[in-house]
Structures are given as structure tokens and as C-alpha cells.
Amino acid sequence: MKIIEIDHEKCIKCLECVAECPSHFFLEEKNDSEKIVSFSDPYSVCIQCGHCLSICPTDAIIYQSVEKVIKISKNSMNFNTLFPQLKLLLQTKRSIRRYHPEPVSETEIKEILDVMKYAPSASNARAWKFIILTDPKKIKTLSLKIVNAISLTRKLATNFFIKKFFIYGELRKTIREPSFTISIDRIINDSLAGKDPIFFNAPCVIFLYSPKYGNLAGCDSGIIMTYGMLAAESLGLGSCWIGFAQESLQRLRSLSKFIGIPRGHMVWGCFTLGKPIPIFHRIPPKPDLSVKRI
């Protein structure tokens, strides 16, 4: 999307675009003794956030885009019922680790991606790229590769020489925790028993990757992946963020290469997708958030 100029016949000079543009590209100026609103971006640094298109009441912003602006009317939205529905959706979202084998339809995947593209990102960078894995054989192969990598990590982390001279700081503290070996051993044993302890036999796995572009890359990825998982929830599909896959693909080039992640890119997220087997009947209690007011 690229902003071109203002349609002065449509513009009513409400100055909402002037007030809303985060980069101050819209200006009120005089033209032959008449005040007009102009758009100026001589260095092409507009982040294309679309705030101007959203806020203009008369559709006076001329832009270039494959897609068209969608007109909305928040006055017609019933916020009295919207919030309770959203709250219930968020409260009942569970991480799903048992899936029916039937594939996720292309229509459902498209609907989820259509929601995800509206997620915000730092400076509207939108550096995300996605790989959607639906081939059962490739999903199983990648799962086994990750388990093998975890198994090797288990051996190295418990080797006295390596643990003493090459592992330090938080990592040394982590591997000393009993939960570390218990968790790793569970994954290895489940895999040996023929189970899929990484992707849980999900029929679809979505990977997010991007070039390395600063500390906010992980935050941006968390937002858009959450958009996707909540969209899936609203369609009756289950999902689960797969941290083991994310960590493994970040650390081992051979794994990221296996699914086609180009060199110089980082895997920031991975979640499974499919029709859930479990049916949950209650919302479990959660402790209150730790909040400090200043």
C-alpha cells in the first residue's frame, strides 16, 4: 500500500489525518488563500500503517494497493456483547496436544492467514514470512530430527567434562533442575514408543521466520502468532505453540534448512493446527497478575 495524494474534492478538511499520522506527513497549508490538506513524503519513509485511510471519513486519501479499503461502522457494533464473547474465547483457549488426523482445509488456513495479516508490528515492518507444513511424512521426519537433536543435547548436558568447562550461567542452572531431565526423557521415551512428542500428530504446522532486524522481532512474531491461534480457536480448531521446534530450528541450521528456511533468517515461532480431540468443560483458575502501580 502506498499513499499517493489527497482528493481535494472529497476532502472536508476535518484534519483527522493531520492529527493521526504518526510521521506527520499530512499538513494543513495555504494554496491561493485557501487552506488545503496535503501529503508529503519526499524520502518515501511512510511506514504504510494505514491510519490515514482508516480515519478519513470521506475516503479522500488516494492510495495504491492490490486490495481495497474495507469500510466499517463501529457504531453498529454491540460492545456490550462483543467483550464477553472475546473474554470467553481468550479464557477457554487451551494448548492442544491431541488432534484428529483429518487435514485442515485450505479455506480455514486462508481465513486464519487473512486475520494474521492485520497484526501490528514495530514500525509496521511486517518482516514475517511463513512456511505451512501439511505433508504428514515431512512433519514426522522433522519431529524425529528434533527428538534426535534433543537426545544429543541430553547426552552432552550430562557429560561431566562438557558440563564443567563448556556450560555456564543460566544454562548450567537449567540443566541442574530435575524438571530438565524429566522433560527431556519423556520426549525421548514417547518418540521411542512411536508417538509424536513434538507436533502431536497435528495435520498442519505453521512456522514463522524473518530476517534478523532487532530486539522487537520476537515481540512482533508473538503478536501475529497469537492472532493466528485465536483465529483458529474461533473456527473450532486447536493450536499449540511448539517451543522445542522453535528452539531447535533456531540453533541447528540443518533443521531449518530441511523446511526451507533461507540462510540469514531466524525462526521466531511455530504452532500446530488441527481439529482437537479433547473437549474441555471448565475454565481452570489462574492466579492474579503481578502488578505494580506507579
Protein Blocks (a to p, Z undefined) as FASTA:
>chain_A
ZZfbdcfklpgolommmmmmmnlpaccddeehiacdddddfkopagolommmmmmmnlpa
ccddfbdcddddfklpcfklmmmmmmmmmmmpccdfbdcfbdcdfklmmmmmmmmmmpcc
ehhlopaccdddfbfklmmmmmmmmmmmmmmmmmmmmpmklmmmmggcjllmmmmpmklm
mmmmmmmmmmmnopafknoopabdcddddddebjklmmmmmmmmmmmmmmmmmnopacdd
dfklmmmmmmmmklmmmnopaehiacfbdcdddddfbdcfbdcdddddddddZZ
